[in-house]
Amino acid sequence: MIICVAWRRNFIRITSLHVLTPKLPRRYTMKLLILNGSPRAIGSNSTLLMQHFCEGAKFAVPAFDFEMCYLSKHTHFDEYLEKYDKAENVLWIFPLYVHAMPSIVKDFMEILYTAKPQNKPPHAFIVQSGFTEAAQSRFLEPYLTRFPGKLGCKSNGLLIKGGIEGIQIMPKFATKSLFRNFNNLGQIYAKNDKLDEKLCAKLRKPEHLNSRILLIMRIMAFLKMNNFYWNIQLKKNNAFHLRDSQPYL
């Protein structure tokens, strides 16, 4: 531990979130291309999760190098294709949009398939959503599992994580476990080139809402706490007075 403190200045800050995963093979370099499919780009929850993921990866592999490409920037797709051709690993992360991927993600996937790039880096996927239960995102799983094979690449794992909406305004104690797990996920990914199945299974829970969670949600609805986050967004955008509007009825 003392050696590590001397080696990295931010060791204490990083390890305050996690316990270093032992007995993983040592590697010294990694070049990762992150394809961020959130329409909110740099201000998105996907970006926040990747910050903790990459922090863990950087700790595990000192020469870890990553580049974040925001698919919301349509005019940069040609540039992203060039970066793809130089990537050792590719990680997609995007939010669930009404039980589907955002159109910008599908657009870039189709461009990749049509371009038939010579580089064949392994692909991993993280699908995050505001829904609490992972079952809401399962519709994407078959497609994402098969897509790398259509490019002649292998799949390095898929994580489905619900309950993400609102993490940017939650107190630190409410997100500590989530960020610690993403930090550990990044460490293991950097070590062995794939998302850890056991940790993904842990993060995926709950698959469905149980009776205890449903009871809590009913209590929150009764106390009118379930609209807390959305009311903040409405006020932020000067639309709170329109919250009961029904323009299509």
VEXDREN-2710 file (C-alpha; in Angstrom, 1 decimal):
% VEXDREN-2710
k/r/px/py/pz
1/MET/0.0/0.0/0.0
2/ILE/2.8/2.5/0.9
3/ILE/4.5/1.8/-2.4
4/CYS/1.3/2.5/-4.3
5/VAL/0.8/5.8/-2.5
6/ALA/4.2/7.0/-3.6
7/TRP/3.5/5.8/-7.1
8/ARG/0.2/7.6/-7.7
9/ARG/-0.8/10.8/-6.1
10/ASN/-4.5/10.2/-6.3
11/PHE/-4.3/6.7/-4.8
12/ILE/-6.0/7.7/-1.6
13/ARG/-8.9/9.4/-3.4
14/ILE/-9.4/6.4/-5.7
15/THR/-9.2/3.7/-3.0
16/SER/-11.6/5.5/-0.8
17/LEU/-14.2/4.2/-3.3
18/HIS/-13.0/0.6/-3.7
19/VAL/-10.9/-2.3/-2.7
20/LEU/-8.4/-3.3/-5.4
21/THR/-9.3/-6.6/-7.0
22/PRO/-6.5/-9.1/-6.4
23/LYS/-5.0/-12.0/-8.5
24/LEU/-5.6/-10.5/-11.9
25/PRO/-3.0/-10.8/-14.7
26/ARG/-0.8/-7.7/-14.9
27/ARG/-0.7/-5.6/-18.1
28/TYR/0.8/-2.2/-18.8
29/THR/-1.0/-0.7/-21.8
30/MET/-4.6/-0.4/-23.1
31/LYS/-6.2/1.8/-25.7
32/LEU/-9.9/2.0/-25.4
33/LEU/-12.4/3.8/-27.6
34/ILE/-15.6/4.7/-25.7
35/LEU/-18.7/5.4/-27.9
36/ASN/-21.0/7.4/-25.8
37/GLY/-24.5/7.2/-27.2
38/SER/-26.3/9.6/-24.9
39/PRO/-28.0/12.6/-26.5
40/ARG/-26.9/14.6/-23.5
41/ALA/-23.3/14.0/-24.4
42/ILE/-20.8/15.4/-21.9
43/GLY/-23.5/16.3/-19.3
44/SER/-25.0/12.8/-19.3
45/ASN/-25.1/10.0/-16.7
46/SER/-23.3/7.8/-19.2
47/THR/-20.3/10.2/-19.0
48/LEU/-20.4/10.3/-15.2
49/LEU/-20.4/6.5/-15.0
50/MET/-17.5/6.4/-17.5
51/GLN/-15.5/8.8/-15.3
52/HIS/-15.5/6.3/-12.5
53/PHE/-15.0/3.3/-14.8
54/CYS/-11.9/5.0/-16.4
55/GLU/-10.5/6.1/-13.0
56/GLY/-10.5/2.4/-12.0
57/ALA/-9.0/1.3/-15.3
58/LYS/-6.2/3.9/-15.0
59/PHE/-5.4/2.8/-11.5
60/ALA/-5.1/-0.9/-12.6
61/VAL/-3.2/-0.1/-15.8
62/PRO/-1.0/3.0/-15.6
63/ALA/-0.7/3.4/-19.3
64/PHE/-4.5/3.0/-19.9
65/ASP/-5.5/5.4/-22.6
66/PHE/-9.1/6.1/-23.6
67/GLU/-10.9/8.5/-25.9
68/MET/-14.6/9.4/-25.5
69/CYS/-16.6/9.9/-28.7
70/TYR/-20.0/11.5/-28.4
71/LEU/-22.4/10.0/-31.0
72/SER/-24.7/13.0/-30.6
73/LYS/-22.1/14.8/-32.8
74/HIS/-23.3/13.5/-36.1
75/THR/-20.9/15.5/-38.2
76/HIS/-17.9/13.8/-36.5
77/PHE/-18.9/10.2/-37.6
78/ASP/-16.1/10.1/-40.2
79/GLU/-13.6/11.1/-37.6
80/TYR/-14.9/8.4/-35.2
81/LEU/-14.5/5.8/-37.9
82/GLU/-10.8/6.7/-38.2
83/LYS/-10.5/6.4/-34.4
84/TYR/-12.2/3.0/-34.5
85/ASP/-9.6/1.8/-37.0
86/LYS/-6.9/2.5/-34.4
87/ALA/-8.7/1.2/-31.3
88/GLU/-7.6/-1.9/-29.3
89/ASN/-11.0/-2.2/-27.6
90/VAL/-14.4/-0.6/-28.0
91/LEU/-16.9/0.1/-25.3
92/TRP/-20.4/1.3/-26.0
93/ILE/-22.4/3.1/-23.3
94/PHE/-25.8/4.6/-23.8
95/PRO/-29.2/5.1/-22.1
96/LEU/-32.3/3.1/-22.8
97/TYR/-34.8/5.2/-24.8
98/VAL/-38.4/3.8/-24.6
99/HIS/-37.1/0.1/-24.7
100/ALA/-34.7/0.8/-27.5
101/MET/-31.3/2.3/-28.2
102/PRO/-31.0/6.0/-29.1
103/SER/-31.2/6.5/-32.9
104/ILE/-27.7/8.0/-32.9
105/VAL/-26.3/4.7/-31.7
106/LYS/-28.2/2.7/-34.4
107/ASP/-27.0/5.2/-37.0
108/PHE/-23.3/4.7/-36.1
109/MET/-23.7/0.9/-35.9
110/GLU/-25.1/0.8/-39.4
111/ILE/-22.3/3.1/-40.6
112/LEU/-19.8/0.7/-39.1
113/TYR/-21.5/-2.3/-40.7
114/THR/-21.5/-0.7/-44.1
115/ALA/-17.9/0.6/-43.8
116/LYS/-16.6/-2.9/-43.0
117/PRO/-13.4/-1.6/-41.2
118/GLN/-10.3/-3.7/-41.3
119/ASN/-9.7/-3.3/-37.6
120/LYS/-11.5/-6.0/-35.5
121/PRO/-11.4/-4.8/-31.9
122/PRO/-13.6/-6.6/-29.3
123/HIS/-16.8/-4.8/-28.2
124/ALA/-18.4/-4.4/-24.8
125/PHE/-21.7/-2.7/-24.0
126/ILE/-23.2/-0.9/-21.1
127/VAL/-26.9/0.0/-21.2
128/GLN/-28.1/2.2/-18.4
129/SER/-31.6/3.4/-17.8
130/GLY/-33.8/5.2/-15.3
131/PHE/-36.0/2.2/-14.9
132/THR/-35.1/0.4/-11.6
133/GLU/-35.4/-3.1/-13.0
134/ALA/-33.1/-4.6/-15.6
135/ALA/-35.9/-6.4/-17.3
136/GLN/-36.8/-3.2/-19.1
137/SER/-33.6/-3.2/-21.0
138/ARG/-33.5/-6.9/-21.9
139/PHE/-35.0/-6.2/-25.4
140/LEU/-31.6/-4.9/-26.5
141/GLU/-29.6/-7.9/-25.3
142/PRO/-30.0/-10.3/-28.3
143/TYR/-29.1/-7.5/-30.8
144/LEU/-26.0/-6.3/-28.8
145/THR/-24.8/-9.8/-28.2
146/ARG/-24.8/-10.5/-32.0
147/PHE/-23.7/-7.2/-33.4
148/PRO/-19.9/-7.6/-32.8
149/GLY/-20.0/-10.9/-34.7
150/LYS/-21.5/-9.1/-37.7
151/LEU/-18.3/-7.0/-37.8
152/GLY/-16.1/-10.0/-37.4
153/CYS/-15.3/-9.0/-33.8
154/LYS/-15.8/-10.7/-30.5
155/SER/-18.0/-9.6/-27.6
156/ASN/-16.4/-8.7/-24.3
157/GLY/-19.5/-8.5/-22.2
158/LEU/-22.8/-6.7/-21.7
159/LEU/-23.9/-4.8/-18.6
160/ILE/-27.5/-3.8/-18.1
161/LYS/-27.9/-1.3/-15.2
162/GLY/-31.1/0.3/-14.1
163/GLY/-31.9/3.0/-11.6
164/ILE/-29.4/5.5/-13.0
165/GLU/-31.6/8.6/-13.6
166/GLY/-31.0/11.2/-11.0
167/ILE/-27.5/10.1/-9.9
168/GLN/-26.2/13.6/-10.6
169/ILE/-28.3/15.2/-8.0
170/MET/-28.2/12.4/-5.4
171/PRO/-26.2/12.8/-2.2
172/LYS/-22.8/11.1/-2.1
173/PHE/-23.9/8.3/0.3
174/ALA/-26.6/7.3/-2.2
175/THR/-24.2/6.8/-5.1
176/LYS/-21.1/5.6/-3.2
177/SER/-21.8/1.9/-3.9
178/LEU/-22.7/2.5/-7.5
179/PHE/-19.5/4.5/-8.3
180/ARG/-17.4/2.0/-6.3
181/ASN/-18.7/-0.8/-8.4
182/PHE/-18.1/1.0/-11.7
183/ASN/-14.6/1.8/-10.5
184/ASN/-14.0/-1.9/-9.8
185/LEU/-15.6/-2.8/-13.1
186/GLY/-13.0/-0.5/-14.9
187/GLN/-10.1/-2.1/-13.0
188/ILE/-11.1/-5.6/-14.0
189/TYR/-11.9/-4.6/-17.6
190/ALA/-8.4/-3.0/-18.0
191/LYS/-6.8/-6.2/-16.5
192/ASN/-8.5/-8.9/-18.6
193/ASP/-10.1/-7.1/-21.6
194/LYS/-13.7/-7.9/-20.7
195/LEU/-16.5/-6.9/-18.3
196/ASP/-16.6/-9.1/-15.2
197/GLU/-19.6/-11.4/-15.4
198/LYS/-20.1/-11.6/-11.6
199/LEU/-19.9/-7.9/-11.1
200/CYS/-22.3/-7.3/-14.0
201/ALA/-24.7/-9.8/-12.5
202/LYS/-24.5/-7.9/-9.2
203/LEU/-25.1/-4.5/-10.8
204/ARG/-28.0/-5.8/-12.9
205/LYS/-30.2/-6.4/-9.8
206/PRO/-33.1/-6.1/-9.4
207/GLU/-34.3/-7.9/-12.5
208/HIS/-37.9/-7.2/-11.4
209/LEU/-39.4/-5.1/-8.7
210/ASN/-40.1/-7.0/-5.5
211/SER/-42.9/-6.3/-3.1
212/ARG/-40.7/-4.3/-0.8
213/ILE/-39.6/-1.9/-3.5
214/LEU/-43.2/-1.6/-4.8
215/LEU/-44.4/-0.7/-1.3
216/ILE/-41.7/2.0/-1.1
217/MET/-42.7/3.4/-4.5
218/ARG/-46.4/3.5/-3.4
219/ILE/-45.5/5.4/-0.3
220/MET/-43.4/7.9/-2.3
221/ALA/-46.3/8.4/-4.8
222/PHE/-48.7/9.0/-1.9
223/LEU/-46.3/11.6/-0.4
224/LYS/-45.9/13.1/-3.9
225/MET/-42.1/12.5/-3.8
226/ASN/-42.0/10.5/-7.0
227/ASN/-42.2/13.8/-9.1
228/PHE/-39.3/15.4/-7.2
229/TYR/-36.7/15.0/-9.9
230/TRP/-39.0/16.0/-12.7
231/ASN/-40.3/19.0/-10.9
232/ILE/-36.7/20.2/-10.6
233/GLN/-36.2/19.7/-14.4
234/LEU/-39.4/21.6/-15.2
235/LYS/-38.5/24.5/-13.0
236/LYS/-35.0/24.6/-14.5
237/ASN/-36.5/24.9/-18.0
238/ASN/-39.2/27.4/-16.9
239/ALA/-41.9/24.8/-17.7
240/PHE/-43.3/24.0/-14.2
241/HIS/-46.5/25.9/-15.0
242/LEU/-47.1/23.5/-18.0
243/ARG/-46.7/20.3/-16.0
244/ASP/-50.4/19.4/-16.3
245/SER/-50.7/20.3/-20.0
246/GLN/-52.2/17.6/-22.3
247/PRO/-51.5/19.0/-25.8
248/TYR/-52.4/15.8/-27.6
249/LEU/-55.8/15.2/-26.0
END
